[in-house]
């Protein structure tokens, strides 16, 4: 399953916007502060709302500083925040549509309340069936019920729990290599959902040996296309401390070669290894990656789309990934699906998002890369619209 359509109203930078026909590999382009991270945060927000434990609507809003911090600064008369998401199967046939609106009521307690929650399932031949449409009569009799969504409640989401599990299984990663390398020395609390990769080594250690070895072999094969000297990537545990480690062997003038552990890897190597590992993790839910080109040289960045697609295909994992980037090197790869390109541009009335235009598609079909046909327009900046 993957998200094929997102429609937003009054969400952070976006006063209004809609994007359609998204495939399972999505590249979000735009200048700094245009709203790329806020685009990803829509999917993270649906994840946080859908968690039946340690989540829910109120928690998701509070984590982001309240409705006032989420609502677009350009919202005027209509201040409702609205998110719509369409979910499709691998063949593109529709499965689910989820609509969620919320706001602070004009009177009474100033707690955020659900203004709309609607779940539609698509059965045989794409026939829609509405499973939930709120507010209901019960909601109107007891408005405290509107503090919570039904998608977060096990007792209420039985008919659409697959949808709740899809959202709540979303993974967001913006790996900080230093936290991975020196986690033992740094110590401290691991951020919930581990977005910075603090427990990446434990994530590998908890995987069954057979699955772990297969994934590492695919990563090794992918890395060898860009680092020919690499010979062996393996998992091991320290004999004394029991701590998990990754070890790479490089070809060397000495017969035994040179070996390095993860605390000796470059930041870029750790970043790309974590991305390739996450692409292989089982599940239907989206993988959100923020600027994966960081710490990588441009020659490797240019090959990232090919490497990622190769690893995903070989692992037979159809997991959707959504990447934010403004890297010319990454977008110079001509294999990027034009339908998977989302362009975000700031304006004096909020940021706009759009699919690739017909003229840009024609240029891409003629052999130009996204860096040549799309990025120049995506890098144009107007008056930035920041959600504070």
Order of alpha helices (4+ residues) and beta strands (2+ residues): beta-beta-beta-alpha-alpha-alpha-beta-beta-beta-beta-alpha-alpha-beta-alpha-alpha-alpha-alpha-beta-beta-beta-alpha-beta-alpha-alpha-beta-beta-beta-alpha-alpha-alpha
